[in-house]
Amino acid sequence: MINLLNKILVVLILFYFTSCLNYVQEVKLYPDGSGKTHIDYWMKLPDEESKTVAGNIGIFNPDSIRSEFSSVHINIVSIEVHTDTTDSTTHAIIDFTFDHIDSLNLTKAFSDANFTFQEGPSGVINFTQFIPSIATGFGIDATQYNVSYIYTFSGTILRHNAHLVEKRTLTWNYSLADIGGGKTISVTFRPYKLKETPNWIYMLTGTVLALVIFFLLRKQKV
């Protein structure tokens, strides 16, 4: 089965390799394996003919996109296709929630991703996602193909192979050449007991901090 990224690459080939493909997948993953995903992929379509071809293949057709991500375990929140007039790029933006990250394996879009979410010793979670090799050749400039995977984990990160780290958010960036025969995203984390830190904790922390600053400034004036 052809996955979503390979379908997008077909369009890139048809447009004489002049377009740049960008794909960004952002996932917020909770301790029980559920979560939410935001996907944005875009490319510059040089003319109406190219837009028609892309539409026929389905990568910028909302109904076709919905079919790619449809599953009983997924709730599709929104699908948006639009053209950015500032740079003439066409975007497809998909937002959805899922019952468990493993369930994404049942969708067409992630048919080769082989998501795993397994509990190991001492309650730690081992998570992986496979990024399959993309059809190459045809004189494609590998630098014109960029994919990013951004994951935020509800827990303490213990081990990972990410390229960038910002607290609990890990990022992997690949070009076509980087992917080669395939890459595996790998993370081990110790989950928090709650899905997310409650908002009242942030509010309480902010209030306490404000009071401390207030009394410190007042003491200095005295």
C-alpha positions as CSV (number, residue, x, y, z in Angstrom):
1,M,0.0,0.0,0.0
2,I,1.4,3.4,-0.9
3,N,1.6,5.6,2.2
4,L,0.9,9.3,2.3
5,L,4.4,10.6,1.9
6,N,5.0,8.4,-1.2
7,K,1.8,9.8,-2.8
8,I,3.1,13.3,-2.2
9,L,6.4,12.4,-3.7
10,V,4.6,11.3,-6.9
11,V,3.3,14.8,-7.3
12,L,6.8,16.2,-6.7
13,I,8.1,14.0,-9.6
14,L,5.3,15.0,-11.9
15,F,6.2,18.7,-11.4
16,Y,9.7,18.2,-12.7
17,F,11.3,18.3,-9.3
18,T,10.9,22.1,-9.0
19,S,8.7,22.0,-6.0
20,C,9.9,21.7,-2.4
21,L,8.0,19.3,-0.2
22,N,7.6,20.0,3.5
23,Y,5.9,17.7,6.0
24,V,5.5,18.4,9.7
25,Q,3.9,16.0,12.1
26,E,3.3,17.2,15.7
27,V,2.1,14.7,18.3
28,K,1.2,15.2,22.0
29,L,1.4,11.7,23.5
30,Y,-0.2,10.9,26.9
31,P,0.8,8.3,29.4
32,D,-2.0,5.9,28.5
33,G,-1.0,6.0,24.8
34,S,-3.8,8.3,23.7
35,G,-3.0,11.7,22.2
36,K,-3.6,14.3,19.5
37,T,-1.9,15.0,16.2
38,H,-1.4,18.1,14.0
39,I,-0.1,17.5,10.5
40,D,0.8,20.2,8.0
41,Y,2.3,19.4,4.6
42,W,2.8,21.8,1.8
43,M,4.4,22.3,-1.6
44,K,4.4,24.9,-4.3
45,L,2.2,24.0,-7.2
46,P,3.3,26.1,-10.2
47,D,0.1,26.2,-12.2
48,E,-3.6,25.2,-12.3
49,E,-2.6,22.0,-14.2
50,S,-0.4,20.9,-11.4
51,K,-3.1,21.6,-8.8
52,T,-5.5,19.4,-10.8
53,V,-3.0,16.6,-10.9
54,A,-2.4,16.9,-7.1
55,G,-6.2,16.9,-6.6
56,N,-6.6,13.8,-8.7
57,I,-4.0,12.0,-6.7
58,G,-5.8,13.1,-3.6
59,I,-3.1,14.7,-1.4
60,F,-4.9,18.1,-1.4
61,N,-8.4,16.8,-1.5
62,P,-10.2,16.9,1.8
63,D,-12.3,13.8,1.1
64,S,-9.2,11.8,0.1
65,I,-7.3,13.0,3.1
66,R,-10.1,11.9,5.4
67,S,-10.0,8.5,3.8
68,E,-6.3,8.3,4.5
69,F,-6.7,8.9,8.2
70,S,-10.1,7.3,8.9
71,S,-10.3,4.7,11.6
72,V,-12.8,3.8,14.4
73,H,-10.0,4.7,16.9
74,I,-9.5,8.2,15.5
75,N,-11.5,11.4,15.8
76,I,-10.8,13.7,12.9
77,V,-11.2,17.2,14.3
78,S,-10.6,19.2,11.2
79,I,-9.1,19.0,7.7
80,E,-8.1,22.2,5.9
81,V,-6.7,22.8,2.4
82,H,-5.6,26.3,1.4
83,T,-3.2,28.2,-0.7
84,D,-0.8,30.7,1.0
85,T,-0.8,33.7,-1.3
86,T,2.5,35.0,0.1
87,D,4.5,32.1,-1.4
88,S,2.0,30.3,-3.6
89,T,2.3,27.1,-1.6
90,T,-0.7,24.7,-1.1
91,H,-1.2,23.4,2.4
92,A,-3.1,20.4,3.8
93,I,-3.6,20.7,7.6
94,I,-5.1,17.8,9.6
95,D,-6.0,17.7,13.2
96,F,-7.2,14.5,15.0
97,T,-7.2,12.7,18.3
98,F,-6.6,9.0,18.8
99,D,-7.4,6.4,21.4
100,H,-4.0,4.8,21.3
101,I,-0.9,5.5,19.2
102,D,-0.8,1.9,18.1
103,S,-4.2,2.4,16.4
104,L,-2.6,4.7,13.8
105,N,-1.1,1.6,12.2
106,L,-4.6,0.8,11.0
107,T,-4.8,3.9,8.8
108,K,-3.8,4.1,5.2
109,A,-1.6,7.2,5.9
110,F,0.5,5.3,8.5
111,S,0.3,1.8,7.1
112,D,4.1,1.4,7.2
113,A,4.8,3.4,10.4
114,N,4.7,0.5,12.8
115,F,4.0,2.5,15.9
116,T,4.8,0.8,19.2
117,F,4.0,1.9,22.7
118,Q,5.1,-0.7,25.3
119,E,5.5,-0.7,29.0
120,G,8.9,-1.8,30.2
121,P,10.4,-2.5,33.6
122,S,9.6,-0.1,36.4
123,G,6.6,1.3,34.5
124,V,8.7,3.1,31.8
125,I,7.3,3.4,28.3
126,N,9.2,2.5,25.1
127,F,7.9,4.3,22.1
128,T,8.9,3.9,18.4
129,Q,7.7,5.1,15.0
130,F,9.2,3.8,11.8
131,I,9.8,6.2,8.9
132,P,9.8,4.0,5.8
133,S,12.1,4.6,2.9
134,I,10.7,6.9,0.2
135,A,10.8,6.0,-3.5
136,T,13.9,7.7,-4.9
137,G,15.5,8.3,-8.3
138,F,14.1,10.3,-11.1
139,G,16.8,13.0,-10.5
140,I,15.0,14.3,-7.4
141,D,17.1,16.8,-5.3
142,A,17.1,15.3,-1.8
143,T,17.4,18.8,-0.3
144,Q,14.0,19.7,-1.6
145,Y,12.3,17.1,0.6
146,N,12.0,17.9,4.3
147,V,10.1,16.0,7.0
148,S,9.9,16.9,10.7
149,Y,8.4,14.9,13.6
150,I,7.7,16.8,16.8
151,Y,6.6,14.8,19.9
152,T,5.7,16.1,23.3
153,F,5.6,13.4,26.0
154,S,3.8,13.5,29.3
155,G,6.7,12.2,31.4
156,T,10.4,12.3,32.1
157,I,12.5,11.6,29.0
158,L,15.1,8.9,29.8
159,R,16.5,8.0,26.4
160,H,15.9,9.1,22.8
161,N,17.5,9.6,19.4
162,A,16.0,13.0,18.6
163,H,17.9,15.7,16.9
164,L,16.5,18.5,19.0
165,V,15.3,18.6,22.6
166,E,13.3,21.3,24.4
167,K,12.2,20.1,27.8
168,R,9.6,17.3,27.1
169,T,9.4,18.1,23.3
170,L,11.6,16.1,21.0
171,T,12.2,16.9,17.3
172,W,13.5,14.8,14.4
173,N,14.3,16.4,11.0
174,Y,15.1,14.4,7.9
175,S,15.8,15.1,4.2
176,L,15.1,12.5,1.6
177,A,18.8,11.4,1.7
178,D,18.7,11.1,5.5
179,I,15.8,8.6,5.5
180,G,17.6,6.2,3.2
181,G,16.4,2.7,3.8
182,G,14.2,3.9,6.7
183,K,14.6,5.5,10.1
184,T,13.1,4.7,13.5
185,I,12.1,7.3,16.1
186,S,12.9,5.9,19.5
187,V,12.0,7.3,23.0
188,T,12.0,5.8,26.5
189,F,10.2,7.9,29.1
190,R,8.7,7.6,32.6
191,P,5.1,8.7,32.4
192,Y,3.4,11.2,34.7
193,K,0.4,9.9,36.6
194,L,-1.8,12.5,35.0
195,K,-2.3,13.0,31.3
196,E,-1.5,16.7,31.6
197,T,-0.5,19.0,34.4
198,P,-3.8,20.6,35.5
199,N,-4.2,24.3,34.7
200,W,-4.8,25.1,38.4
201,I,-1.2,24.1,39.2
202,Y,0.1,26.6,36.8
203,M,-2.2,29.3,38.2
204,L,-1.3,28.5,41.8
205,T,2.5,28.5,40.9
206,G,2.0,31.9,39.2
207,T,0.1,33.3,42.2
208,V,2.7,32.2,44.7
209,L,5.5,33.6,42.6
210,A,3.7,36.9,42.2
211,L,3.2,37.1,46.0
212,V,6.8,36.4,46.7
213,I,8.0,39.1,44.3
214,F,5.5,41.5,45.8
215,F,6.7,41.0,49.4
216,L,10.3,41.1,48.3
217,L,9.8,44.5,46.6
218,R,7.8,45.8,49.6
219,K,10.6,44.7,52.0
220,Q,13.2,46.5,49.9
221,K,11.2,49.8,50.0
222,V,10.8,49.5,53.8
